[in-house]
Amino acid sequence: MFFTLIEGRNILLDSKKTDKKIPPKNYKWFKIFVLSFIILLIIELNVILFFEKTNALIFTLFLALFIHFFIYSIIINPEFFFDLKTNLIKYRNSPITPSDASKISTNFIQYLEVNKPYLNDSFDLKTAATHLNIPKHYLSQAISQNLKSSFSKIIKEYRIKESINLLIADHLKERKIIDIAFDSGFKDISNFYRTFKELKGMTPSSFRDKNI
């Protein structure tokens, strides 16, 4: 449990350095946790008083695992436990209107679909914003509000989609995986494998063997 708390602290600190945002607090989940903890604690005290030490030890282990699982669930899925009003609070003083944000996100997707700039491994948020002739924080806001995603995540998805098309087109399996990775916009093969498995649940090689 101690290491889980440390991991949670590190994730919260990292979120301040990236575009990941932790939603505002909603104490309903905390009340449920405290109530569950108190009930389990009362049960454990009864086990200690009326049963053998072995049973008490087993139940203590179960209690520790419950707390560990609960905290870890918050870490990996904060939106389930928190009130999802982050964007409204974050962008309430933004100069661009919801209509503007919608138009920006539409233009951004059209830019990706037509020009395929993500095939260039140096493509980034600043480059996209420059092409659309808007400040990069406007583009970031539009992606967050209207597409419910982030720039980096969307680019990863498009690159993996491109790699899948290349894998399927290579029905004779003549091309190397590393070449397909580079042609899809990835800078290195390890990042390609990691992202592919994250999004598709299997390695590129496994996908090719299964679908070709």
N, C-alpha and C positions, 0 to 999 in steps of 0.2 A: 504494500500500500504506500509505503514511503517513497519508493521509486516511481510509482504512478503519480503521486503529488508533484515530485520533481519534474517528471515529464510534462505534466500539465502546466507547470510554471514556465518551462522552457517554450512550450507551444504558444502560450499567451505572450511571452516576450517576443518571439519570432513574428507573431501576427502584427506587431507594431512596426516591424521592419519591412513587411510585404504588403500586398493588397488584400490579405485575409483579414476579415473583421469579425470580432466577437460580438454577437448581438447584445442588446441591453439586458439587464438583469430582470428575471421574472422569478419571484421567490416562491411560487407555487410548487415547483419541483423540489425546492429545498425543504419545504414543509413536509412533503411526502417522504423525502429521504430521512429526515429527523424522526418522523413518526415510525417509519419502518425500523430504523436503528433502535429506537427505544423499545419497541415490541420485541425485537430479537434479543436485546440486552436483558429484558425481563425474563424471557424464556431461558436464556443462558444461565442466569442466576438461579433459576429453579432447577435447571439441570445440574448445576454445581452442588446445590444443597441436597438434592434427593437422588442423584444417580452417581455412578462410579466416575472416577477421575478420567478414565479413558473416554467415556461419552462426553464429558465436559470439554476435553481437549478437542475431540472431533467437532463439536459444535462451535468452539472458539475458532477453529480453522474455517468452518463454514461461514461464520460471521465475517472473518477477515476477507474471505473470497468475495462475499457479497459486497462489502465496501469497495474492494478493489475493482470489481466489475462495474459498480455504479459510477465511480469516478472515471474509469476508463471510457465508459459509455459517453460521459459528458465531453471528454476530450475529443473523441473521434466523431461525435455527432451532436455538436452543441445546439444546432437548430432545433433539435427535438426537445431540449430542455429550456430554451430561452425564447423570449418573445421576438418574433421576426419583424422588427420595425427598424432595423438598422439603416436601411437606405433612406427611409423617410427622415430620420434624425440626422444622418450624415449629410444629406443633400438639401436640407430645408432652406439653407441660405444660398443655394447655388443660383447663379444668374441665368442658367438655361432652364426653359420650361419643359414639362413632360413631353410636349409636342416636339420640341427641339431634340430632346433625347431620343425620341422614337425615330425621327428623321435621320439622326446621326447613326443610330444602330442599323437602320435599313441600308444606308449608304455604305457602311462598313462591311456588312455581309455581302452586298453587291460587289464591292471592291475585291473581297476575298474570292468570290465565285468567278468573277470575270478575269481578273489580273493574276490570281494565284501568287501573291507576293510572298506567302509563307514558304514557298519552295526555296527562297533565299534564306540561308541559315542565319543571316544577320538581321533579318526582319524583326522589328520591335515596335513597341507602342508609339514611340516618337516618330518613326518612319511612317506608320499608318496615319497618325494625326496630321503630319505634314502633308501627306497626299490628300487628305480630306480637308485641309486648310482650316483646322481647328486646334485649339490647345489640347495637349494630350490628356489633361485631367477631365476635359469635356467628354472625350472618347471613353475614358475609363468609367465615368459616371453613366454614360449611355449603355455601355455593355453590362454594367452591374444592375442597373434599373430595368432595362428592357429585355436583356438576354439572360438575366439571372445567372451570370457567369463572370469570368475574368478573361482578360486578353490572352494570358498565357495558356489557359485551359482551352480556349477556342482554337488557338493556333495549333496546339497539340492534337486536337481532334481532327482538324483539317489535314494535318501532316500524316496522321495515322490512316485517315481515309484515302489519301493519295497512295500511301504505301500498300494498302490493300488492293487498290486498283492495279498497281504495278505487279504485285504478287500474282494476282489472278491472270493478268495479261501474259505473264511469263509461264505459260502452261507447260513448256518443256523444261522448266527449272534450270535454265541456262545462266541466269543472272545470279550474282552473289548477293547475299542479304545486305552486306555492307554497302554495296552500290545502290540498292533500293533505298536504304536508309538515307544516304546522302542526296539522292534524287528527290526524296520526299521533304527535304529541308532540315534534316537533323545534322548536328555538328559531329556527333560521335555515335558509335554503334551501341555503347552501353546505355546511353540515354534513350536511344530508339527501342532497344529491347525492353527496358524498364517501362517506358510509356506504353508500348504496344501491349505488354502483359497487363498493365494497370487498366487499360481501356477495353481490351478484348478477352482478358482472362486466359491467354495462352501466348506462347512465343511466336514470332513471325514464322519460324521453321515449322512449328506445329500447325499453324494456320494454313500454310502452303500444303503441307502433307494431307491435311484434312479436307481442303477445298479444291485441290487440283488433282 
